Amino acid sequence: MSQATPIGLIGVGLMGMACAKRMRAAGLALLGYDVDAQKIDALVKLGGNAAQSLAQVAATCDQVVLAVFNTEQVEQTVDALVKARPAGKPALIVCCVSTCDPDRIEALVARTPADKLRYVESPVSGTSDQTEKGDALGMIGGAPAAAEAAKAILDAICPRRHHLGPAGSGGRAKLAINLILGVNRAALAEGLVFAQKLGLDPGAFLKVARESAAQSQVMDIKGPKMVSGDYTPHGFIHQTRKDFLLMLEQARSRGQGLPLAQTYLSIVDGCVAAGEAERDNSIVIEEIRRRKPK
């Protein structure tokens, strides 16, 4: 890949911007596209360039990072890129960091012409803040040759990563990890509220908890936000809801119940009903506070 050829970036939200900062720090030129012009303005201030359309990205770039909201947007974008890729150009390599339905991604890759587009499934475990710092873990799925071709992108976004198998494997791992993270967030929130009700200072209690057998990375990343009430988003509540609905759908299709995930979804739904969908997912502590004994 020539350094003169920019990397395409489609979707410049929290995760897209975190990826952009990592790639710019690695010296990669960027050509970004987003339906929200203000998000593109932020990318331009970072030193990237603005594309006017998906077709421009498909025609200009040989590699693309896809950071859109859900599976449907991924499918629509991939189809549009395939349609717009000029004849005679090498297959476009697309690294998708979005959390998606792994079954649909598997089907998408199977029906996508390999001479037009090669898909590298690359969701990350970590908040946008962790990703920006280089602390996120990549879960890679797809053809090893395509992942190797995208090494410069993956090295920038997720220096730590595992190749888990064919397309769909990375998304399946991401959903299972997000389930554990969500339940851990709920447990931490409930424990902090309980400690405070017992008369303990929540900040002091969090310090003790982080040294206890209950310690987890969630305490380090989300604990201070829960204690301070700073819910500036590093991961939106509405994204958490989307992911947990997907987990439950995947589990249901395989004959498994997810009682803890179901409980966590009800807490997230409470946050959405309270108008907190655009806040950080640490705000689940406020829904815990609102709940009364039955």
N, C-alpha and C positions, 0 to 999 in steps of 0.2 A: 504494500500500500504506500503510495507516494504521500509525503508529508504535505504536498500541495493539495491533495484531495481531502476535503473536509469530511469529518464524521457527521452523519445526519443524527439529529435528536428530535424525536417526535413525542411531544408531551413535556411541558416544562413546569410541572407542578412541584411539590415538595421533593419527591424522589428524583424527578427529572433534573431539577436544579442542583441537587446534591451530586448527581452523576456528572452534570456539566462542569461543576467546580473541580471534581476529581480529574476529568479529562483535560480541562484547560491547564491545571497544575502539571499534568504530564506532557504538556506541549502539543496537544492535539487540537487542530482547527475544527470548529463546529459550525454546522448549518442547521438552525433549529426551526421547527414549525409547531405552532400551537394555535388553536382557535381563539385563544385569549391573547389579544395583542399586548396587554400589560406584561404578561409572562415573557413574551418574546423581547420586550424592552429590557427586562432584567437580564436576559441572556446576552443581548447586545452590549450592555454595560459591562458584562463579564469578559467581553472580547470575542463573542461569537457573532455570527451573521444570521440574518433573518431570511427564511424562505417564504415565498408567497403561496406555496401550494405543496401538497404531497408529491405531485408530479415533478416539481423542481428538485425535491430531495432525491427521488428515484433516478432522475437523469444526471444529477451532479455527483452523488455520493456512491461509494462502493460498499460502505458499511454504515449501519444505522443502529442507534439505540432507541428502543421503543419503550416509553414510560407512560402509557395511558392508563385509564381507570380500571377497565374490566375486560372480560373475555370478548364480548361483542365488539368493543372498540379495537381490540387486537385483530380480530378476524377481518373487520372492515378495512383496517389500515393495511394489513398484509395483502389482501385482495387488491386494494388500490395501488400498492407499490408494484405488485406483479404486473398489473395492467399497464402501468406507466413506465416500466423499465424498458429503455430503448433496446431494440434488436441489436445484436452484436456485442453488447456489453456483457461482462462476466456476471455470474449470479450475484445478486445483492445479498450480503450477509446481514441478518437482522438479529440483534441481541435484545431480547425482551426481558425487562426487569419487573414487569407487572405480575401480580398474583392472579392466576387464572384458573379456570376449570381445566384440569390436566387431561381429561378425556377429550374435550373439544380441541385442545392444543395438539394432542396426538393426531386427531382427525385432520386438523388444519395442515399439519406438516405432511401427512400422507397424500393430501390432494393438491399440494402446492408444487408446481413444476420446479424440479431441482436445478434446472438450467437458468431459471429466472430468479429464484430466491432460496437461500439456505437459512434455516431458522435455528438460532441458538437460544434455548430456554435458559434464562439466567436471573431468576428472582433472588433477592438478597434477604438474609435474616438480619434485621437491624433497623433502627429508625432512620429517618433522613439525616439526622444529626450524626448518628454513628457512621452512616455511609459517607458523609462529607469528610469525616475524620479518617476514613480508611479502615474502620473497625468492623464493617459489615462482612458477613460470610455469604459467599455466592454458592448457589445450588444449581449446577449446570446440567442441562439435559439436551440431547441432540447428538448429531454426528460429531465424533471427536475431531475430524478434520476441519469442520466448520468452526468449532470452538478454538482450535489452534490458530486458524486464520484470523480470529477476532482477539488474539492474545493481547494486543496493545490496549484494546478497550477493556477487557476483563482485568488486566493487570492494574489499570487505573481505577476502576470502579470497585473491584473486590479482590485485593491481593490474596486474601484467603478464600479458597473455594474448593469444592469437590465436584467432580464429574460423576453423576449418579446413574447414567444410563441414557436410553433413548428419550426422545421428546415426551414429556409428561412426567418423567421421573423427578425433575427438579421441582415442578409445581406440587407434586404429591408430598414431597419432603417439606416444602414451605408451608403447606396447609397443616400438616401434623405439628410442625414446630410452632406455628402461630396459635394453634389450639393450646399447647402447653403454656405459651407466653400469656395468652389471654386469661387463662385460669389462674396463673401466677399473679397477674395484675389484680384480679378480683380478690384473691387470698390476701395479698398485701394491703389492699384498700380496706378490706374488712378487719384485718388485724390492727391497722392503724386507728381506725374508728373505735374498735373495741378497747384498745389500750387507752385512748383518750377518755372514753366513757368510764374507764376504771380509775381515772384521775392521773394518768401518766402524761407527761409532755410528749407529744408525738415526735418532735425532732430528736429528743433524747432517746426515746424508745427506738426510733429507726436506727440510730447509731448502734445501739445494743443488738438489735435484730440482725444487722449486717455482720456482726461478729459471732452470731449464733449458728446453730445447726440448720436454721431455716434460711440462711443466706442464699441469695440468688442475684443474677445480674439485673433482674427487674427492680430490685431494691436500689441499685446504683443508678439506674437510668430513670425510673419513674418515681421512686420514693421521694426525692427532693421536690419534684413537681407536686406530688400529692400533699406534702407537708406545707409547702409555700402557697399552694393554690395558684401557681403559675401554669396555666393550661395552654400556653402558646404551642401551636401544633407542631409536633414532629411526626405525627401519625394521626390522621383524623378518625373520629368516632365513626363516621359514616363508612370509612374504608374498613374498619374493624367489623362493622355489621355485614358488609358485603362478603368479607372473608368467612365469617362464621355461618352465614346462610349457605355458602358454598361447601363448607365442611359438612354441615348437616345433610345436605343433598348427596354428597359423595358417600357419606357413611350409610345413609338410608338405602342407596342403590346397592350397597354391599351387605345389607342386613345387620348393620351395627347401630346400636343406640349410643348417643353421646350425651349422657345426663349432665355432665359438668359444662359442656359446650352450650347445651340448651339453657342452663341457668345463666351462664355468662351473657348469652344473647338477650335474655330478658332484662339484664342490667343495662346492656347497651341500648336496648329499645327504650328503656326509661330515660336514658340520657338524650336520645333523639327526641322523645316526646317533650322533654324539658327545654328544647331549643339548643342543645349542645352538640349538634352533629358536626359542626366545623371546629370543635375544640379538640385538644389532644386527648388521646385515649386514656390518659391518667385521670381524666375527669370522672371515671367510673366511681371514684371515691365519693363524689357528691351524690350519686344515686344510692350508694350504700348508706350514706347519712340520712337520706330521705326515707328510707324504708323503716317501717315500724314493726314491732313484734306482732305475730298473728295469734 
